[in-house]
């Protein structure tokens, strides 16, 4: 099969032919239809030791496809089923796994494999797609779930004012779910404005340029400071910036992947009695809710994030281009294209 492989830091990904995988007893063999390129994939290739990846690994954890073979112990799926895959693989037997929360299994592994024509996953990681949702768009289930989980972690109440720092795919999906769950104001802020119209398309009530004047601009649009600030960039200093912006007794939710440590002022947090919450991964109930949203929402659809669709052959060049800030939002690899 054809696959896109990682070799080492500083070298582009490469397309090669490798052996077809075979499913274990509890696994299914998936013909990948589409896979999203995630910012986390870029982080992995820049710091592979932190993420536990090595030469020859196949990246890609936002994917959907058709089951073409099943292991002998698999009874819930059959050949021809169309599924999206949750990339957290737990043991399947512990309390967390049985509760549908494999992200917190002690044996959890974040799996890749989506940058290839075929891959194997545990059947318990799969959820069937409704007929109304295309296989390609099913690849958006994973990031849509991240946005949902982030809002669930915030404890958002209807009528609250929300500020989202970062207009990347996750920031926009946080905005989508915040609006769907009743926030009165959802302002997305970024250092560039090229996602302004896309932010509005997914439900944001306003857009602002991030910088020293952001607090005043938010207040002018929303009538006061934010109740909740979501940090969806993952850059050093932004948690502290979020704490400066949020109201007294407000909440800051860390969503962005900040690798290498950070600094913040605990006194500033204490003096406003801010609650800081971190959000990572999602549970399987949220994954199912995200699939339903992709299939049924008529307004504020996650599909608005898609800016390009490419074949496997274009992945290395596109991947390198995404290392620099571009006007792209979510690039989907259509594996069969």
C-alpha positions in Angstrom: 0.0 0.0 0.0 1.0 3.6 -0.4 1.7 5.6 2.8 3.3 8.9 3.9 6.2 8.2 6.3 8.1 10.3 8.8 11.9 9.9 8.9 13.6 12.4 11.1 13.5 16.1 12.2 14.3 18.5 9.4 13.4 16.1 6.6 10.0 16.3 4.7 7.6 13.4 4.9 7.9 11.0 2.0 5.5 8.8 0.1 6.5 5.2 -0.2 5.1 1.7 -0.6 5.0 -0.5 2.5 3.3 -3.8 3.4 -0.4 -4.0 4.0 -1.3 -4.3 7.7 -3.3 -7.2 9.0 -5.9 -7.0 11.8 -5.4 -8.7 15.1 -8.3 -10.5 16.7 -9.9 -7.4 18.2 -9.1 -5.1 15.3 -10.6 -4.1 12.0 -8.7 -3.3 8.7 -9.8 0.1 7.4 -9.6 1.4 3.9 -8.9 5.0 4.8 -11.1 7.5 2.9 -9.8 10.8 4.3 -7.5 12.1 7.1 -7.1 15.6 8.4 -3.7 17.3 8.8 -3.6 18.4 12.4 -1.3 20.9 14.1 -0.3 18.2 16.5 1.1 16.3 13.6 3.4 19.2 12.9 4.5 19.3 16.5 5.3 15.5 16.4 7.7 15.9 13.5 9.5 18.8 15.3 9.7 17.0 18.7 9.4 13.3 18.0 11.0 12.1 21.3 8.3 13.9 23.3 5.6 12.1 21.3 7.3 8.8 21.1 7.5 8.5 17.3 10.4 7.2 15.3 11.6 6.6 11.7 9.0 5.1 9.4 5.9 6.0 11.4 2.7 6.8 9.6 1.1 9.9 11.1 -2.6 10.9 10.9 -5.1 10.6 13.7 -8.2 12.4 12.2 -9.5 9.8 9.9 -12.5 7.8 8.6 -12.9 5.0 6.2 -14.6 1.7 5.2 -14.0 -1.6 7.0 -12.6 -4.2 4.6 -11.8 -7.0 7.1 -12.5 -7.8 10.7 -10.6 -9.8 13.4 -12.1 -13.1 14.6 -13.2 -11.6 17.9 -15.0 -8.6 16.4 -18.8 -8.9 16.4 -20.1 -5.2 16.3 -18.8 -4.4 12.9 -18.6 -6.1 9.5 -17.0 -5.5 6.1 -18.5 -2.5 4.4 -19.3 -0.5 7.5 -18.4 3.2 7.2 -16.7 4.4 10.4 -14.9 7.3 12.0 -12.0 6.4 14.4 -11.3 7.8 17.8 -7.4 7.7 18.0 -7.1 6.9 21.7 -6.5 3.2 22.1 -6.9 2.0 25.6 -6.8 -1.6 27.0 -10.6 -2.0 26.6 -11.0 -3.7 29.9 -10.3 -1.1 32.7 -12.9 1.1 34.4 -12.0 4.1 32.2 -12.3 2.1 29.0 -15.6 0.5 30.0 -16.9 4.0 30.8 -16.1 5.1 27.3 -13.2 7.3 28.4 -10.1 5.5 27.0 -8.1 8.7 27.0 -7.4 8.1 30.7 -6.6 4.4 30.5 -3.2 3.8 32.0 -2.3 1.9 28.8 -3.7 4.6 26.4 -1.8 5.1 23.1 -2.5 7.9 20.7 -2.5 6.1 17.4 -1.8 7.4 13.9 -2.1 5.5 10.6 -4.4 7.9 8.7 -1.8 9.0 6.1 -2.0 5.6 4.3 -4.4 3.6 2.1 -5.0 1.0 4.8 -4.7 0.9 8.6 -5.7 -1.3 11.5 -7.5 -0.1 14.7 -9.2 -1.7 17.6 -12.9 -2.2 16.8 -13.8 -0.4 20.0 -12.2 2.8 18.6 -14.7 2.9 15.8 -18.2 4.5 15.5 -20.5 4.0 12.5 -21.3 7.0 10.3 -24.9 7.8 9.4 -25.8 7.5 5.7 -26.3 11.3 5.6 -22.6 11.9 6.3 -19.9 11.3 3.7 -16.8 9.3 4.6 -14.6 12.2 3.8 -16.4 14.6 6.1 -16.4 11.8 8.8 -12.7 12.6 9.2 -13.8 15.8 11.0 -15.2 13.8 13.9 -12.0 13.8 15.9 -11.3 17.6 15.9 -15.0 18.3 16.3 -15.0 16.2 19.5 -12.0 18.1 20.8 -13.9 21.4 20.5 -17.0 19.9 22.2 -14.9 18.4 25.0 -13.2 21.8 25.6 -16.6 23.5 26.0 -17.9 20.7 28.2 -14.8 21.1 30.5 -15.5 24.9 30.8 -18.9 24.3 32.4 -20.3 27.0 30.1 -23.7 28.3 31.1 -26.2 29.9 28.6 -25.8 33.6 28.5 -22.1 33.7 29.3 -19.5 35.7 27.3 -16.8 33.8 25.6 -13.4 34.8 24.2 -11.5 32.3 22.0 -7.8 32.9 21.5 -6.7 31.4 18.2 -8.6 31.0 14.9 -7.2 27.7 14.0 -9.4 24.6 13.5 -9.8 23.9 17.2 -10.4 27.5 18.2 -13.1 27.7 15.6 -14.7 24.4 16.7 -14.7 25.7 20.3 -16.5 28.8 19.0 -19.0 26.6 17.2 -19.9 24.6 20.3 -19.9 27.6 22.6 -22.5 29.2 20.3 -24.5 26.0 20.1 -24.6 25.7 23.9 -25.9 29.2 24.5 -23.1 31.6 24.9 -24.5 35.1 24.4 -21.2 36.4 22.8 -18.5 34.4 21.2 -15.6 36.5 20.1 -12.7 34.9 18.3 -9.3 36.6 18.4 -6.2 36.0 16.4 -3.1 38.0 15.3 -4.3 37.8 11.7 -7.8 38.3 10.3 -7.8 35.8 7.4 -10.2 33.5 9.3 -12.6 36.3 10.2 -15.4 35.2 7.8 -14.9 31.5 8.6 -15.2 32.3 12.3 -18.6 33.9 11.7 -19.6 30.9 9.5 -19.2 28.6 12.5 -21.1 30.8 14.9 -18.8 33.5 16.3 -20.6 36.7 17.0 -17.5 38.8 16.5 -13.8 38.8 15.5 -10.9 40.8 17.0 -7.2 41.2 16.4 -5.3 39.9 19.4 -2.9 42.3 21.1 -2.7 45.0 23.8 -6.1 46.4 22.9 -8.0 43.1 23.0 -9.6 43.7 26.4 -11.2 47.0 25.3 -12.3 45.6 21.9 -14.0 42.6 23.6 -15.7 44.9 26.1 -16.9 47.1 23.3 -18.4 44.2 21.4 -19.8 42.2 24.4 -20.5 44.8 27.0 -18.0 43.6 29.5 -15.1 41.2 30.1 -15.3 37.6 29.1 -16.7 35.0 31.6 -14.6 32.3 29.9 -11.4 32.5 27.8 -10.3 29.5 25.8 -6.6 29.5 24.9 -6.4 27.5 21.7 -3.0 28.4 20.3 -0.5 26.7 22.6 2.1 29.5 22.7 4.1 30.5 25.8 2.5 33.4 27.6 -1.0 33.0 26.4 -2.4 31.3 29.5 -1.1 34.4 31.4 -2.6 36.7 28.8 -6.0 34.9 29.1 -5.9 35.4 32.9 -5.4 39.1 32.3 -8.4 39.2 30.0 -11.0 37.1 31.9 -13.3 38.7 34.5 -13.0 38.4 38.3 -14.1 34.8 39.2 -13.9 33.9 35.5 -12.5 30.7 34.0 -9.6 30.1 31.6 -9.5 26.8 29.6 -6.2 25.7 28.3 -6.7 23.8 25.0 -3.6 24.6 22.9 -0.7 22.3 22.9 2.2 24.2 24.5 5.3 22.1 24.3 8.4 23.1 26.3 7.0 24.8 29.3 5.4 28.1 30.1 5.4 30.9 32.6 2.4 32.6 34.4 1.8 34.9 37.3 0.0 32.9 40.1 -0.6 36.1 42.1 -2.7 37.6 39.2 -4.7 34.4 39.1 -5.2 34.4 42.9 -6.1 38.1 43.0 -9.1 37.5 40.6 -9.8 34.0 41.9 -9.7 32.6 38.4 -10.4 28.9 37.7 -7.9 27.4 35.3 -9.0 24.2 33.6 -7.2 22.1 31.0 -8.9 20.2 28.2 -7.4 17.3 26.3 -8.9 14.5 24.2 -12.6 13.6 24.6 -14.8 10.7 25.6 -16.7 8.3 23.3 -20.1 9.9 24.1 -18.7 13.2 22.9 -17.3 11.5 19.8 -20.7 10.2 19.0 -22.3 13.6 19.6 -19.7 15.1 17.2 -20.6 12.6 14.5 -24.3 13.5 14.9 -23.5 17.2 14.6 -21.5 16.7 11.4 -24.5 14.8 10.0 -27.4 17.0 11.2 -26.5 20.6 12.0 -27.9 22.9 9.3 -26.1 26.0 10.7 -22.7 26.5 12.1 -21.4 23.3 10.5 -17.9 22.0 11.2 -17.5 21.4 7.5 -17.0 25.1 7.0 -13.4 24.6 8.2 -12.3 22.6 5.1 -10.1 24.8 2.9 -8.4 22.1 0.8 -8.6 18.5 -0.2 -5.4 16.8 -1.5 -4.2 13.3 -2.5 -1.4 11.3 -0.7 1.1 12.5 -3.3 0.7 16.1 -2.3 1.1 15.5 1.4 4.8 16.2 1.8 4.8 19.6 0.1 1.5 20.6 1.8 2.7 19.5 5.2 5.9 21.6 4.9 3.9 24.6 3.7 1.7 24.4 6.8 4.7 24.9 9.1 4.4 28.6 8.1 1.3 30.5 8.9 -1.0 30.3 5.9 -4.6 31.1 5.0 -5.4 27.3 5.2 -7.7 26.1 8.0 -8.4 22.3 7.7 -6.7 20.4 4.9 -8.2 16.9 4.3 -6.2 14.2 2.6 -8.5 12.3 0.4 -6.5 9.0 0.3 -8.2 7.6 -2.8 -7.7 10.8 -4.8 
